[in-house]
Amino acid sequence: MKKPTTAPEDIVPIGQKVAFGAGHLVLNLLPGSLAIFMFFLLTAFGMDPFLAGLLGGLPRIFDAITDPIMGFISDNTKSKWGRRRPYIFIGAIASGVLFAVLWQLDPENSQMFNFWYFLILSMVFLIGNTMFATPLIGLGYEMTSDYNERTRLMAFSQIIGQIAWMIVPWFWVLIANPNIFETQAIGVQKLSVIVGSICIVLGLLPALFCKGIDSAHMENRKKITFKTMFSNVKDLFQGIVQVSKNKPFMKLCGATFLVFNGFQLVASFSFFIIVFFMFNGDYGLAGTWPAWFSTVMAFVTAFLVIPVVSWMSNKFGKRKAFIYSTLISIVGYILKWWGFDPDMPWLLFMPIPFISFGIGGLFTLMMSMTADVCDLDELENGMPRKEGTFGAIYWWMVKLGQALALVLGGLVLKIVGFDQNAAMQTAETLTKLRLADIIIPAITAALAVWVMWSYSLDEKRAREIKEVLVKRRGKL
């Protein structure tokens, strides 16, 4: 049987792919920079560790509330510029400006002043960032209706987005270098302005150049006004309930939670293993090895793994491509046991091509499959299409996994006996830490494969749904 080809009108032009990818670079650069800069709340600005923990956790709770609201608003917006692009435009500017302002802390201020300054501005920053991120994700789901072109679009955007993870690990090196910045506080202040400026420029590109579906005649959209606020809340919850009843989508969320949570839970362990196992607790000898480990992983993910995953998806289908790539990542986790060798430091790069299939395959395929799920939802529940709501809930699941991983990661370190105040760790602790670094993500990845084993929305079914939708409401 001949494999269906992509219709010319369903192919996303390369310029739009680049613009959409630029938006994804911003999506990665902002949280990546934020995570690095949070470390300097302690060292550069003298924040109490408990208060710093609150500053990391409380805004995440607020963020989880705003995402579905923004998704609902963008799904139901009517404007001559489309449902998503006005918010992306405003959100890109707000995100960049507020990120820079957020980090203009003064170490001479009182601790409580800096605490409340950072907490309040974090909330405002997250509103701007949600205004950018949630509509951008929804826009990506609707830029093409073709089963395979969706994967190619997401693969292209993920490749560009990985550039952020090649850069971010070096922020720590730059800020901590007295030859570059007089103090760490000055380094954070100046670097945040540079990051914010880059995010504004790149974030505006998808708003200016990307095109979603023609929503001019989309039916059943709700009015978004202050008068309809209470009815909007009811409609929002009804939409969330409908989304939660979508079984294929729930499988995507479950598998994402498992793979991403397992990966994030042990993400910091590689740093500790490099420093304490390979270099006996000598940070000087460890040097830039941890940064190179992260950078090489991002490079391999972008230019090797994602293209291969995209090819696998086209060849075998998205479900099988996810299963294959996740199983390959388990091989990589196991190879870590031999990769972290004190006598041969270069071996630490050996597991990377295998491990990278986990995250590289995850977001490339899951975002493509979520677009297919949006078609299924329209088939079952009618208009309006809910790309924004689906995107918000999916990424809420990602953020929940990330938050949980931060908590559980610290718990695992405590269980294995890691002593943050010790110059060296015991051999028993390091062995347990290395085993946890392998076993935890391998188990969560295996569980994700089990979840996706019965995923039913394949290419044949997706194309059948598309045909029914086109007959029902015409092409959008």
C-alpha positions in Angstrom: 0.0 0.0 0.0 1.4 3.4 -1.0 2.0 5.8 1.9 -0.1 9.0 1.6 1.8 12.1 0.6 1.5 15.5 2.1 -0.7 17.9 0.1 1.1 21.1 -1.0 -1.3 23.3 1.0 -0.5 21.3 4.2 3.3 21.9 3.9 4.5 24.6 6.3 6.9 27.0 4.5 10.5 27.0 5.8 10.2 30.6 6.9 7.3 29.8 9.2 9.1 26.8 10.6 12.1 28.9 11.4 9.9 31.6 13.1 8.0 28.9 15.1 11.4 27.4 16.1 12.5 30.8 17.3 9.5 30.8 19.6 10.5 27.5 21.0 14.1 28.7 21.6 12.5 31.4 23.8 10.3 28.7 25.5 13.5 26.9 26.5 15.8 29.9 27.1 13.6 31.6 29.7 13.1 28.7 32.1 16.6 27.4 31.5 18.1 30.8 32.4 15.7 31.1 35.3 16.9 27.8 36.8 20.5 28.9 36.5 19.9 32.3 38.0 17.9 30.9 40.9 21.2 29.4 42.2 22.6 32.9 42.6 19.7 34.0 44.8 21.7 32.2 47.5 25.3 33.2 46.6 25.0 36.6 45.0 22.0 38.1 46.9 22.3 36.2 50.2 18.8 34.8 50.2 17.9 32.2 52.9 17.7 28.7 51.4 14.1 28.3 52.7 13.0 31.6 51.2 14.7 30.8 48.0 12.8 27.5 47.9 9.5 29.4 48.3 10.5 31.7 45.5 11.0 28.6 43.3 7.8 26.9 44.3 5.1 29.5 44.9 5.2 31.0 41.4 4.8 27.5 39.9 1.5 27.1 41.7 0.3 30.4 40.2 1.6 29.4 36.8 -0.5 26.2 36.9 -3.6 28.3 37.3 -3.0 30.8 34.6 -2.1 28.3 31.8 -5.6 26.8 31.3 -7.2 30.3 31.6 -4.9 31.6 28.8 -5.6 28.5 26.7 -9.4 29.1 27.0 -9.0 32.8 26.2 -6.9 32.2 23.0 -9.2 29.4 21.9 -12.2 31.8 21.9 -10.6 35.0 20.8 -11.9 36.8 17.7 -9.5 39.2 15.9 -8.4 40.0 12.4 -4.9 38.8 13.4 -6.2 35.3 14.4 -6.7 33.6 17.8 -3.1 33.3 18.9 -0.8 35.9 17.3 -1.8 39.1 19.2 -1.1 37.4 22.6 2.2 36.0 21.3 3.3 39.5 20.2 2.4 41.2 23.5 3.6 38.2 25.6 7.0 38.2 23.9 7.6 41.8 24.8 6.3 41.4 28.3 8.3 38.2 28.9 11.6 39.7 27.9 11.2 43.0 29.7 9.9 41.4 32.9 12.6 38.8 33.0 15.3 41.5 32.9 13.5 43.6 35.5 13.0 40.5 37.7 16.7 40.1 38.2 17.6 43.8 38.9 17.9 42.8 42.6 20.3 44.7 44.8 22.3 42.7 47.3 22.4 45.7 49.6 18.6 45.6 50.1 17.2 43.7 53.0 16.5 40.0 52.5 12.7 40.5 52.9 12.6 43.4 50.5 14.3 41.2 47.8 12.0 38.3 48.7 8.8 40.3 48.1 10.2 42.1 45.1 11.1 38.8 43.5 7.9 37.0 44.5 5.6 39.7 43.2 7.5 40.3 39.9 7.7 36.5 39.4 3.9 36.4 39.3 3.8 39.3 36.9 6.5 37.7 34.7 4.7 34.4 34.6 1.5 36.2 33.4 3.5 37.6 30.5 5.2 34.3 29.8 1.9 32.4 29.8 0.5 35.0 27.4 3.4 34.1 25.1 3.8 30.4 25.7 0.3 29.0 25.7 -0.9 30.6 22.5 2.4 29.7 20.8 1.9 26.0 21.6 -1.7 26.2 20.4 -0.6 27.9 17.2 1.8 25.0 16.5 -1.0 22.5 16.7 -3.0 24.3 14.0 -0.3 25.3 11.5 -0.9 22.2 9.5 -3.5 19.4 9.4 -1.3 16.8 7.9 -0.3 13.8 10.1 3.4 13.7 9.0 3.9 17.4 8.5 3.0 18.0 12.1 5.9 15.8 13.2 8.2 17.6 10.8 7.1 21.0 12.1 7.6 19.9 15.7 11.0 18.3 14.9 12.2 21.5 13.3 11.1 23.6 16.2 12.6 21.3 18.7 16.0 21.4 16.9 16.1 25.2 17.1 14.8 25.1 20.7 17.7 22.8 21.7 20.1 25.7 21.0 19.0 27.2 24.3 20.2 24.2 26.2 23.6 24.4 24.4 24.0 28.0 25.8 22.3 27.9 29.2 24.9 25.6 31.0 27.6 28.2 30.4 25.7 31.0 32.2 26.9 29.5 35.5 30.5 29.7 34.2 30.2 33.2 33.0 28.5 34.7 36.1 30.9 33.0 38.5 34.0 34.2 36.5 35.4 37.4 38.3 37.4 38.2 35.1 34.1 38.8 33.3 31.8 40.3 35.9 33.0 42.2 39.0 30.5 40.4 41.2 28.0 37.6 40.7 25.1 40.1 41.3 26.3 42.3 38.5 26.7 39.2 36.3 23.1 38.2 36.9 21.8 41.7 36.4 23.6 42.2 33.0 23.1 38.8 31.7 19.4 38.9 32.4 19.1 42.0 30.2 20.8 40.3 27.4 18.6 37.2 27.7 15.4 39.3 27.9 16.4 41.3 24.8 17.1 38.1 22.8 13.7 36.7 23.9 11.9 39.8 22.7 13.4 39.7 19.3 13.0 35.9 18.7 9.6 35.8 20.4 8.1 38.3 18.0 8.9 36.2 15.0 6.1 33.6 15.3 3.6 36.4 15.9 4.7 38.2 12.7 5.3 35.3 10.4 3.4 32.1 11.5 -0.1 31.4 10.3 -2.7 29.3 12.0 -6.1 28.1 10.8 -8.6 30.6 9.4 -10.9 31.0 12.4 -13.1 33.8 10.9 -16.0 31.4 10.6 -15.3 29.1 13.6 -18.5 28.4 15.4 -19.5 28.3 19.1 -16.8 30.5 20.4 -17.5 32.2 23.8 -17.5 35.9 24.3 -14.5 37.1 26.4 -15.6 40.1 28.3 -15.8 41.2 32.0 -19.6 40.7 31.8 -19.2 37.1 30.7 -16.5 36.3 33.2 -18.5 34.0 35.4 -20.0 32.1 32.5 -16.5 31.8 31.0 -15.3 30.1 34.2 -18.0 27.5 33.8 -17.2 27.0 30.1 -13.5 26.7 31.0 -14.1 23.9 33.4 -16.4 22.2 31.0 -13.6 22.3 28.4 -11.1 20.9 30.8 -13.5 18.0 31.6 -14.0 17.3 27.9 -10.2 17.3 27.5 -9.7 15.0 30.5 -12.1 12.4 29.0 -10.0 12.2 25.8 -8.3 8.8 26.4 -5.5 9.2 23.8 -4.6 12.6 25.2 -4.5 11.2 28.8 -2.1 8.6 27.6 0.1 11.3 26.1 0.1 13.2 29.4 0.8 10.1 31.4 3.7 9.0 29.2 5.1 12.6 29.2 4.8 12.8 33.0 6.7 9.5 33.4 9.5 10.2 30.9 10.1 13.8 31.8 9.7 13.4 35.5 12.2 10.5 35.5 14.7 12.4 33.5 14.3 15.6 35.5 14.4 13.8 38.9 18.0 12.7 38.3 19.1 15.6 36.1 21.3 17.1 38.8 22.8 13.7 39.7 25.2 13.8 36.7 26.8 17.0 38.1 27.3 15.4 41.5 28.6 12.2 40.1 31.1 14.0 37.9 32.3 16.2 40.7 32.4 13.7 43.6 32.9 10.3 41.9 35.1 11.2 38.9 37.0 14.1 40.5 36.9 13.2 44.2 34.9 16.4 45.2 37.4 18.8 43.5 35.3 21.4 41.8 38.5 22.9 40.2 39.4 19.6 38.5 35.8 19.0 37.5 36.0 22.4 35.7 33.6 22.7 32.8 33.0 18.9 32.4 29.4 19.3 33.7 28.7 22.2 31.3 30.1 20.2 28.4 28.0 17.2 29.4 24.8 19.3 29.1 25.9 21.1 26.0 26.9 18.0 24.1 23.6 16.3 25.1 21.6 19.3 23.6 23.8 19.3 20.5 23.3 15.5 19.9 19.5 15.8 20.6 19.1 18.6 18.1 21.2 17.4 15.2 21.2 13.6 15.5 18.3 12.4 17.6 15.4 14.6 16.5 16.0 14.1 12.7 16.2 10.3 13.3 13.0 10.4 15.4 11.2 12.3 12.7 12.3 9.7 10.1 11.2 6.9 12.4 7.8 8.5 12.8 7.3 8.8 9.1 8.5 5.2 8.6 6.8 3.4 11.5 4.2 5.8 12.9 4.3 8.0 15.9 3.4 5.4 18.6 6.1 3.0 17.5 8.7 5.8 17.1 8.0 6.9 20.7 8.3 3.3 21.9 11.6 2.7 20.0 13.2 6.0 21.1 12.2 5.5 24.7 13.6 1.9 24.7 16.9 3.3 23.2 17.0 5.9 26.1 16.9 3.0 28.6 20.0 1.5 27.0 21.6 4.9 27.5 20.7 5.1 31.1 22.3 1.6 31.7 25.5 2.7 29.8 26.0 5.5 32.4 27.4 2.9 34.7 30.5 2.5 32.4 30.4 6.1 31.1 31.3 7.8 34.3 34.8 6.5 34.6 37.3 8.5 36.7 40.2 7.2 34.6 38.6 8.1 31.2 36.5 11.3 31.6 35.7 11.4 27.9 33.6 8.2 28.3 30.9 10.3 30.0 29.8 11.4 26.5 29.3 7.7 25.4 25.8 7.3 26.8 24.6 10.7 25.5 23.4 9.6 22.0 21.2 6.9 23.6 19.9 8.9 26.5 19.0 11.8 24.2 16.4 9.7 22.4 14.2 9.9 25.5 13.6 13.7 25.7 14.3 14.3 22.0 11.7 11.8 21.0 9.3 12.8 23.7 8.5 16.4 22.8 8.9 16.0 19.1 6.3 13.2 19.0 4.0 14.1 21.8 3.4 17.6 20.5 2.7 16.2 17.0 0.3 13.6 18.5 -1.5 16.3 20.6 -2.3 18.0 17.3 -3.9 14.8 16.1 -5.9 14.6 19.4 -7.2 18.1 18.8 -8.8 16.8 15.6 -10.4 13.9 17.6 -11.8 16.4 20.1 -13.4 18.4 17.3 -14.9 15.3 15.9 -16.4 14.3 19.3 -17.3 17.7 20.8 -17.5 20.1 17.8 -16.3 23.7 17.7 -14.5 25.7 18.9 -11.2 23.8 18.4 -9.3 23.7 21.7 -5.7 23.7 20.8 -4.9 26.3 23.5 -6.7 24.2 26.2 -5.0 21.0 25.2 -1.6 22.7 25.0 -2.1 24.3 28.4 -3.1 21.1 30.1 -0.3 19.2 28.5 2.3 21.7 29.6 0.8 21.9 33.0 1.5 18.2 33.3 5.1 18.9 32.2 5.4 21.6 34.9 3.9 19.3 37.5 6.4 16.7 36.7 9.2 19.2 36.9 8.0 20.5 40.3 7.6 17.0 41.6 11.1 16.1 40.3 12.6 18.9 42.3 11.1 17.7 45.5 11.7 14.0 44.9 15.3 14.7 43.7 16.2 16.2 47.0 14.5 13.3 48.8 16.5 10.7 46.8 19.7 12.5 47.6 18.8 12.4 51.3 18.0 8.7 51.1 21.3 7.7 49.4 23.1 9.6 52.1 24.4 12.6 50.1 25.9 15.2 52.5 26.0 18.6 50.8 28.4 20.0 53.5 31.0 17.2 53.0 34.0 17.8 50.8 33.9 14.1 49.7 31.1 11.5 49.7 31.4 8.0 50.9 31.9 5.1 48.4 28.5 3.6 49.5 26.7 6.9 48.9 28.3 7.3 45.5 27.3 3.8 44.5 23.7 4.3 45.6 23.7 7.7 43.8 24.9 6.1 40.5 22.4 3.3 40.8 19.5 5.8 41.4 20.8 7.8 38.4 20.2 4.7 36.2 17.3 2.9 37.8 14.8 5.7 38.3 14.7 7.1 34.7 14.9 3.6 33.3 11.8 2.5 35.3 9.8 5.6 34.5 10.7 5.2 30.8 9.6 1.6 30.8 6.3 2.5 32.4 5.8 5.2 29.7 6.2 2.5 27.0 3.6 0.4 28.8 1.2 3.4 28.8 1.7 4.1 25.1 1.5 0.4 24.1 -2.3 0.6 23.6 -2.4 4.2 22.1 -4.9 3.9 19.3 -4.8 7.1 17.3 -2.6 6.0 14.4 -2.1 7.5 11.0 -5.0 5.7 9.3 -7.4 6.8 12.0 -6.0 10.4 12.0 -6.6 10.7 8.2 -10.1 9.3 8.5 -10.9 11.9 11.2 -9.5 14.7 9.0 -11.7 13.6 6.0 -14.8 13.6 8.2 -14.0 17.1 9.6 -13.3 18.5 6.1 -16.7 17.2 4.9 -18.4 18.6 8.0 -17.0 22.2 8.1 -14.7 22.5 5.0 -11.0 23.3 5.2 -9.9 25.9 7.8 
